[in-house]
Amino acid sequence: MKTLKKGLFQAFAVSQVLALVLAGCSSGAPAASGTPSKDAKPEAPAAAKPADDAKKQVKLTWLVRSEPSVEPWYNAMVKGFEAKNPNIKIELQVIPQAEIDQRLTTMIAGKNVPDVWSPNWANSGYPTYKNMDALLDLTPYITKDRAFYKGIPDEVLKIYSKDGKYYGFPMSNTSTFLFYNKDLFDEAKLPYPSLDWNDKSWNWNAMVEAAKKLTKNVGDPSKQVFGLWNAQPANKTAWMFGGDFFQKEAYDTGNMGVPQASKNPKNIAAIQANVDLINKDKVSPNPAQLSAASQLGDPFMTGHVAMVIQGGWGFRTYKDAKFKWAAAAVPFSPDGSKQIPLYVDPWCISKTSKNPDESWEFIKFLTDPAGGAKEYVKAAMSYPANLDLAEDWYKATTSVAAMSMDEIKKVYEGSIPFGRPSDNHKIAKFSTILTTSNQTIDAIFNGKVPVEEGLKTIDQNLSSLK
């Protein structure tokens, strides 16, 4: 690949041609028959119809999640597309992410669906809505316009395909990192975490030792600093140790199957390591402390956490921080294992959309590497699915993180070989799965339930969801 590790993906030069929406049918007056009478007055010529009136008038609904830093981009896309397509109006629906699942379920049941949306912006994720048969087959559109998007590797495009058909068009490809507060590291006179994802010396134990030296004033809400916050849910924490709460088939079929939380020793090791961060090493907040700290804002943003393991949206979330920060590699587990989630978000069209052709034209406008997609990189700080825009992302992130372009390239590109699609992007009804797991995980992290016993309870509770 052009900017990623050789052999993983391949980028090509791409030019973007945005097709105009095809004109709808227009009707003309029937031709007169016979010869006009002598006394008949000549008929005034009909006024010429504007070209736009000849096109079918269309209204599309675009559902997006509430994201203050990205909302100017939403509005610009609506304004720009309507200016180029006067016969098409876009109704923008901005909904908090926590409410999208409920709203979409109601819309689908009432057959009042949005035309264009991203199922991964709902907590349940793509497989839930694919299993509901809510997504349009985009294969004819993607096949026809594939030449416009040569910068999107086949490997990325195929993430949202099944049985040779495409149901989503990728817009971003975000990884996972360890973000850290450079000012706190400088104050403690500690070396920065490694950018090298293959550096075996940067492991879980090394991270914990650094966290101990960064932790201070715990118990004083206004001054306390925790060395580390692992913001990854339980299953993704297991990934970092080479474990998994689910079988491989679950990710292939989209069905959870028989849960494996307590059956894999690496899951037990991973959750125990996180418990130790809280209760033994006391470098991480327990659930109650985290909730209290979050009342003041994001704990990393407010300077109450020195390191956080977080998705790549941290580049957007932390851009207004009042201190210097950077991203580093997620460390290896004690036995040398490491996997992290990748977040590839697609645009989709509802299967029952009345205007699929126009909806596809709108997606093309949003993902135009010379237009909408280029601006999205700047607004969302999300690594683009289209690798022709990779340099734009590197440049954009240097404006918010205390890192050079070479450092950002190294930390992003190094992450890809260790990445895999996020669990909620592959397993259906994942919002319910996550909620069910978290009910017991909090008790484990609080030290009220032993790890193995708690994981058995999670397996039992998840099995009851079937």
VOGU-240229 format. One record per residue (C-alpha): x, y negated, z; residue in one letter. Coordinates in steps of 0.02 Angstrom, whole numbers, plus 50000, padded with zeros to 5 digits. Each point is the difference from the previous one (the first is absolute). Layout:
N
XYZa;...
***
This chain:
466
500005000050000m;500574982449962k;500054993950179t;499745015650104l;501095015250025k;500525007349833k;498915014549947g;498534995750112l;499054988049889f;500424991749832q;499564981949961a;499784993249828f;499814982649929a;498194995549983v;499044986249917s;498234996050050q;498634997149875v;498344996150081l;498555004849885a;498524988549988l;498345007150055v;499075006549845l;498564989549943a;498295006850042g;498655002149870c;499204984049936s;498404998149905s;499674988649853g;498364993349929a;499215011149868p;500174994549820a;498504990949926a;499005008849863s;499044992649856g;500104982849923t;499594984750106p;498484989949949s;500184983449918k;499414990550154d;501065009550124a;501244989550095k;501805005749997p;500455008850162e;501364991850103a;501575010550009p;500195009550163a;501344993450116a;501565010849998a;500145011250152k;501594998450101p;501085015449981a;499885003650186d;498105001149991d;500195014349878a;500825010350137k;499075010250127k;499844990750164q;500735010850137v;500204999150189k;501325010750085l;500185002950186t;501785000750069w;500165006750178l;501614995850095v;500595000750180r;500154984350104s;501834994649996e;500274981250028p;501704999449915s;499335008949845v;498314991249985e;500714985749895p;500525013449874w;498245007350001y;499264983049960n;501304996149867a;499635016649913m;498144996549996v;500254982549933k;501285005349870g;499025014949935f;498384990249986e;500904986249905a;500635012649872k;498345009349995n;498594987250016p;498685013449977n;500595009550155i;499714994350179k;500895007950148i;499125001650167e;501375001150131l;499585010050156q;501294997750140v;499755012650141i;501065004150155p;500885016649973q;499215007850154a;498274997149924e;500335005749822i;499605018550026d;498304996350074q;499574987049869r;500565011149856l;499025015050065t;498444989250008t;500334992849827m;500275017149922i;498435007150081a;498994985049938g;500815000749827k;500574982250022n;501865003149980v;501404987749964p;500705001449825d;501854998450045v;500795004450168w;501415009650085s;499445015150102p;501634999550097n;499484983350071w;498675009750094a;500655009950148n;499345016549930s;501024998249841g;499945005849821y;499605018750025p;498424996250097t;499264990149857y;500665011849867k;499115014350090n;498424989550002m;500114999149810d;500024981050016a;501474996449882l;499974998149812l;501155010349890d;501244987049935l;500915011849882t;499354992349837p;500504982550057y;501705004750069i;500405010649846t;499514985849883k;501004986850093d;501465010450066r;501254990649891a;499594983950095f;500575007950164y;501605009249959k;500734993050160g;498875011450103i;500855017050013p;498985015449956d;500365006850174e;499114985150079v;498575000049875l;499665018550030k;499724997650187i;498194995749962y;499705013349870s;499135016750013k;499815013549867d;500844988649874g;498824985350033k;500424983350079y;498864992150130y;501074985750062g;501244987649926f;501484996250117p;500364982150048m;501285001750142s;501225012650072n;500444995550179t;501215009850109s;500335000950188t;501424991650094f;500724995850169l;499794981350019f;501094991650130y;500234983050083n;501734994049952k;500014986550134d;499725012850138l;501375011249930f;501194985249993d;499564995150178e;500375017850060a;501585000549893k;499435015949914l;500395005549822p;498514999549883y;499125016349954p;500645008649843s;499354996049826l;500645016849939d;498645013250000w;501335013749989n;500984993850150d;499885014850120k;500734989650142s;498414989449997w;498895012650086n;498615000350130w;501225000550146n;500994985149934a;498384990349980m;499485004050179v;501704994350068e;499814983549908a;498214998350065a;500605002250180k;501194985349981k;498654989249922l;498645003650130t;499844986850137k;498804991550122n;498715014049985v;498524995750111g;500064981349965d;498754998049856p;500734983349945s;501825005649998k;500035018849976q;500855007649849v;499835018349953f;501425006949898g;498915010249883l;498215002249941w;499655014949889n;498444993849910a;499815016449904q;498475010850042p;500325017350072a;500055009849837n;501214987949918k;501075000650156t;500055018949975a;500594997049820w;501534990850066m;500485016150089f;499615011349852g;498315005250070g;498214998149941d;498285001550081f;499315007749839f;500435013549875q;500674996049827k;498355005349921e;499104986050090a;500994987149900y;499715009349837d;498125002950020t;499504984850104g;499185011550129n;500745000150176m;499965019050020g;500655007850161v;500934986850104p;501775004050055q;500364987050134a;500455012650136s;500645013749885k;501584991649934n;501454997950125p;500574984449907k;498334991750038n;500265003550184i;501784993149994a;499424984249911a;498594995850119i;501085004250152q;501344988149935a;498704986249989n;499365004050175v;501784998650064d;500184982749922l;498564994350109i;500145009950162n;501815005650013k;501064986849913d;498694986450026k;500514990949841v;498275000549919s;498324993550061p;498665012350053n;498284998149919p;499384988050135a;501564989249991q;499924999949811l;498184994650005s;500394986050122a;501504994049899a;498955000349841s;498794987550077q;501374987149973l;500265005249819g;501035013249913d;501275005850132p;501454999049878f;499474982949934m;499894992950176t;501745006350044g;499415012850129h;500675014749898v;501765000649930a;499755014149873m;498445007049918v;499775014749881i;498704993249881q;499345000949822g;500744988349870g;498594987650026w;501124993850140g;500854989049868f;498334991049985r;499465001150182t;501634993350071y;500384986649872k;499534985750119d;500985006750149a;500974986850097k;501575010650005f;501175008749878k;499475017649957w;500475013649876a;499565017849947a;501075015550023a;499915018649970a;498895010850108v;501205011050101p;500235018749983f;499215011250132s;501205009150118p;500015015349887d;500334989749842g;498215000049932s;499134984749930k;498454996549897q;499074983649987i;498344994749921p;499884990749835l;498464989349969y;499534999749816v;498394990049982d;498925001249843p;498624989949920w;498485010549960c;498344997749911i;498385006850072s;499315014449902k;498294991749994t;500654983149942s;498874992949864k;501484991049922n;501505011749998p;500824992149846d;499974982750076e;500575007150167s;501525007649915w;500404983449918e;499964992250173f;501195013350068i;501164996449854k;499944981750047f;500415004050182l;501455011549952t;500724989749857d;501884999950037p;500124982749925a;498514993450099g;498955007650138g;501225013450056a;501464987850002k;499034988250112e;499415014250112y;501805004650038v;500264982550069k;498354999250094a;499975017450077a;501885003150014m;499585017749945s;501235009849894y;499215001549826p;499475016249918a;500634992049839n;501895000750012l;500204985849876d;499544989050148l;501235007750124a;501204985349987e;498574988150036d;499665009350162w;501834999950051y;500074981249972k;498354997050091a;500525009750154t;501654990950017t;498974984350031s;499245007550159v;501245013050066a;501774995950056a;500715011549867m;500904998549834s;499275007249840m;501305013950004d;499515004650177e;498155000349957i;500335010749846k;501035012150102k;498725002150139v;498535002049881y;500815011249871e;500765010950135g;498305003250077s;499195008049847i;500835017250007p;499365001850178f;498234994349958g;498365008849964r;498244993249972p;499134994750160s;498885013250081d;498454989149989n;500304998249813h;499945018849977k;498815007650130i;498154995649999a;499074992250147k;501644995150078f;499264985750100s;499015012750102t;501525011450013i;501074985750065l;498694994150126t;499785017750066t;501895002650018s;500274983250086n;498755004150137q;501225013050066t;501634991949945i;499714985150115d;499825011850148a;501615008849949i;500954983749984f;499354994350169n;500745015750076g;498315006650057k;500015015349886v;501535011049962p;500534999549817v;499655018149954e;498325000150089e;499504983849916g;500485006149827l;498945015750027k;498554988850045t;500284990049840i;499955016149898d;498375005150084q;499204983149976n;500544998749818l;499375017749965s;498294994750063s;499904986749864l;499815013149863k;
***
